[in-house]
Amino acid sequence: MQSPTDFEQRGPIGILTLNRPERLNAIDNEMLKSLRAFFDARKRDFATRIIVVTGAGRGFCAGLDLKAENDAWQPGVGPVANLMTFQEDIAELMVKMRDCPQPIIAAVNGPATGGGLSIAIASDMRIGTENARFACSYLNLGLGGADVGSSYFLPKLVGAANAADMLYSGRIVDAAEAKAMGLLTRIVGHDELLPAALAIADGILRKASPLGLRLTKQVLNETVNGIPLETALKLENRNQALAAQTADAAEARRAWFEKRDPQWRDA
């Protein structure tokens, strides 16, 4: 049976592919289990330093698969407790993505709607093709317009007014508009998408030590969550004091004076 996700290791870069192309990579129970297990495993994965997430075929992720057999999410059918359990499981995926110590680059190759939008906006960076499409489609299913972290991530990325527009309407936002509002940082051709994501990852890996990169995502998470300035400064001070004691810090200093890229030790 085809796995709902595929993971390819390219040195320190991991490529996670949502792998249900016949359903535009919509999320069913098996994919959700696979994604939760994947991000749990990254917490102690020191070999993987950056993750690129993309979709197989012509879509990134079409959100919840409403046609999936034996799906736990069936409005009006079965105990409310079953629905709540599934809702909590898919929502917790966003927490696992943010707790994942590796920066995540979303390479959006097509529609990213509903839960697929949430996976994209829970990532650290987003690039896309001209076929990238985004929609908060929850409202169109008779549900609340905000789901799976969208009310948390969207205003921080695109501002409150743009977030309200998307959440209240459920309308489709194309790649050009997404870039204009800050949802995408770059639009590239289809064949250039993965190479562009890998180039971004390579650029980060050349300049960031393994520990420094993990500490940076950690403190960025906390500041985005809205901690006071004093707390952010304390975390930054701790990170700098820790990182400054490593062999990588000494190597970075030598490389800077010698005008070359640092040669990082294994994480």
FISEVO-623880 format. One record per residue (C-alpha): residue number from 1; residue in three letters; x, y, z. Coordinates in steps of 0.5 Angstrom, whole numbers. Layout:
% residues N
   num   residu       x       y       z
   NUM      Ala       X       Y       Z
...
% end
This chain:
% residues 267
   num   residu       x       y       z
     1      Met       0       0       0
     2      Gln       3       7      -2
     3      Ser       5      11       4
     4      Pro       1      17       5
     5      Thr       8      21       6
     6      Asp      15      20       4
     7      Phe      21      23       7
     8      Glu      28      23       3
     9      Gln      34      25       6
    10      Arg      39      29       2
    11      Gly      45      30       7
    12      Pro      43      35      13
    13      Ile      36      37       9
    14      Gly      30      33       9
    15      Ile      25      33       4
    16      Leu      18      31       7
    17      Thr      13      30       1
    18      Leu       5      29       2
    19      Asn       4      23      -2
    20      Arg      -4      22      -4
    21      Pro      -3      26     -11
    22      Glu     -10      22     -13
    23      Arg     -13      26      -8
    24      Leu      -9      33      -8
    25      Asn      -6      30      -2
    26      Ala     -12      31       2
    27      Ile     -11      29      10
    28      Asp     -14      22      12
    29      Asn     -13      19      18
    30      Glu      -7      15      16
    31      Met      -4      21      13
    32      Leu      -5      25      20
    33      Lys      -2      19      24
    34      Ser       4      19      19
    35      Leu       5      27      20
    36      Arg       4      27      27
    37      Ala      10      21      28
    38      Phe      14      24      23
    39      Phe      15      31      27
    40      Asp      15      27      33
    41      Ala      21      24      31
    42      Arg      25      30      29
    43      Lys      26      32      36
    44      Arg      32      28      37
    45      Asp      34      28      29
    46      Phe      40      32      30
    47      Ala      42      29      23
    48      Thr      37      33      19
    49      Arg      38      41      20
    50      Ile      32      43      15
    51      Ile      26      40      13
    52      Val      23      42       6
    53      Val      15      40       6
    54      Thr      12      39      -1
    55      Gly       6      36      -4
    56      Ala       6      30     -10
    57      Gly       3      31     -16
    58      Arg      -1      38     -18
    59      Gly      -3      40     -11
    60      Phe       0      42      -4
    61      Cys      -5      39       1
    62      Ala     -13      40       0
    63      Gly     -14      40       7
    64      Leu     -19      34      10
    65      Asp     -21      29       6
    66      Leu     -28      29       6
    67      Lys     -29      23       2
    68      Ala     -24      18       6
    69      Glu     -27      12       8
    70      Asn     -28      11      16
    71      Asp     -26      18      17
    72      Ala     -27      20      24
    73      Trp     -29      27      22
    74      Gln     -37      26      20
    75      Pro     -41      32      22
    76      Gly     -48      30      25
    77      Val     -46      22      25
    78      Gly     -43      19      31
    79      Pro     -41      21      38
    80      Val     -39      28      39
    81      Ala     -33      26      43
    82      Asn     -30      22      37
    83      Leu     -30      29      33
    84      Met     -27      32      38
    85      Thr     -21      27      39
    86      Phe     -20      28      31
    87      Gln     -20      35      32
    88      Glu     -15      36      37
    89      Asp     -11      31      34
    90      Ile     -10      35      27
    91      Ala     -10      41      31
    92      Glu      -4      38      35
    93      Leu       0      37      29
    94      Met       1      45      28
    95      Val       4      45      35
    96      Lys       9      39      33
    97      Met      11      43      27
    98      Arg      13      49      31
    99      Asp      16      45      37
   100      Cys      20      41      31
   101      Pro      27      44      32
   102      Gln      29      44      25
   103      Pro      26      50      21
   104      Ile      21      48      16
   105      Ile      21      51       9
   106      Ala      14      50       5
   107      Ala      15      49      -2
   108      Val       7      50      -5
   109      Asn       6      47     -11
   110      Gly      -1      48     -12
   111      Pro      -8      48      -8
   112      Ala      -6      49       0
   113      Thr     -13      50       3
   114      Gly     -16      48      10
   115      Gly     -12      44      13
   116      Gly      -7      44       8
   117      Leu      -7      52       9
   118      Ser      -5      51      16
   119      Ile       1      46      14
   120      Ala       4      52      10
   121      Ile       3      57      15
   122      Ala       5      53      21
   123      Ser      12      53      17
   124      Asp      17      58      18
   125      Met      18      60      10
   126      Arg      14      59       4
   127      Ile      15      59      -3
   128      Gly      11      57      -9
   129      Thr       9      56     -16
   130      Glu       4      60     -20
   131      Asn      -1      55     -19
   132      Ala       0      56     -11
   133      Arg      -7      57      -9
   134      Phe      -9      59      -1
   135      Ala     -16      59       2
   136      Cys     -19      58       9
   137      Ser     -25      53       6
   138      Tyr     -27      52      13
   139      Leu     -33      57      13
   140      Asn     -35      54       7
   141      Leu     -37      47      10
   142      Gly     -42      50      15
   143      Leu     -36      51      20
   144      Gly     -33      56      24
   145      Gly     -28      60      19
   146      Ala     -22      59      23
   147      Asp     -19      52      24
   148      Val     -12      49      25
   149      Gly      -9      55      28
   150      Ser     -11      59      22
   151      Ser     -13      65      27
   152      Tyr      -6      65      30
   153      Phe      -2      64      24
   154      Leu      -5      68      19
   155      Pro      -6      75      22
   156      Lys       2      75      24
   157      Leu       4      73      17
   158      Val      -1      78      13
   159      Gly      -4      83      18
   160      Ala     -11      83      21
   161      Ala     -15      86      16
   162      Asn     -12      81      10
   163      Ala     -13      75      15
   164      Ala     -20      77      17
   165      Asp     -22      77       9
   166      Met     -19      70       8
   167      Leu     -23      67      14
   168      Tyr     -29      71      13
   169      Ser     -30      69       6
   170      Gly     -26      63       5
   171      Arg     -24      66      -2
   172      Ile     -19      63      -6
   173      Val     -12      67      -6
   174      Asp      -8      66     -12
   175      Ala       0      66     -12
   176      Ala       1      73     -14
   177      Glu      -4      76      -9
   178      Ala      -1      71      -3
   179      Lys       6      74      -5
   180      Ala       3      81      -5
   181      Met       0      80       2
   182      Gly       7      77       5
   183      Leu       4      69       5
   184      Leu       9      67       0
   185      Thr      16      70      -1
   186      Arg      18      68      -8
   187      Ile      14      65     -14
   188      Val      18      60     -18
   189      Gly      17      56     -24
   190      His      14      49     -23
   191      Asp      21      46     -25
   192      Glu      25      51     -20
   193      Leu      21      50     -14
   194      Leu      24      44     -11
   195      Pro      31      47     -13
   196      Ala      29      54     -10
   197      Ala      27      51      -3
   198      Leu      34      47      -3
   199      Ala      38      53      -5
   200      Ile      35      57       1
   201      Ala      36      51       6
   202      Asp      43      51       3
   203      Gly      44      58       4
   204      Ile      42      57      11
   205      Leu      46      51      13
   206      Arg      53      55      10
   207      Lys      52      60      15
   208      Ala      48      57      21
   209      Ser      51      53      26
   210      Pro      47      46      28
   211      Leu      46      49      35
   212      Gly      45      56      33
   213      Leu      40      54      28
   214      Arg      36      50      33
   215      Leu      36      56      38
   216      Thr      34      61      33
   217      Lys      28      57      32
   218      Gln      26      56      39
   219      Val      27      64      41
   220      Leu      23      66      35
   221      Asn      17      61      37
   222      Glu      17      64      44
   223      Thr      17      72      41
   224      Val      12      70      36
   225      Asn       8      68      42
   226      Gly       8      74      45
   227      Ile      13      74      50
   228      Pro      15      81      53
   229      Leu      22      84      51
   230      Glu      25      83      57
   231      Thr      24      75      57
   232      Ala      26      75      49
   233      Leu      32      78      51
   234      Lys      34      73      57
   235      Leu      33      68      52
   236      Glu      37      71      47
   237      Asn      43      72      52
   238      Arg      42      65      54
   239      Asn      43      62      47
   240      Gln      49      67      46
   241      Ala      52      64      52
   242      Leu      51      57      50
   243      Ala      53      58      43
   244      Ala      59      62      44
   245      Gln      62      56      48
   246      Thr      62      51      42
   247      Ala      67      49      37
   248      Asp      63      51      32
   249      Ala      63      59      35
   250      Ala      71      58      34
   251      Glu      71      56      27
   252      Ala      66      61      25
   253      Arg      70      66      28
   254      Arg      76      63      24
   255      Ala      72      63      18
   256      Trp      70      70      18
   257      Phe      77      73      18
   258      Glu      79      68      13
   259      Lys      73      70       8
   260      Arg      71      63       7
   261      Asp      64      59       9
   262      Pro      65      55      16
   263      Gln      66      48      16
   264      Trp      61      46      22
   265      Arg      62      40      26
   266      Asp      56      34      26
   267      Ala      50      37      30
% end
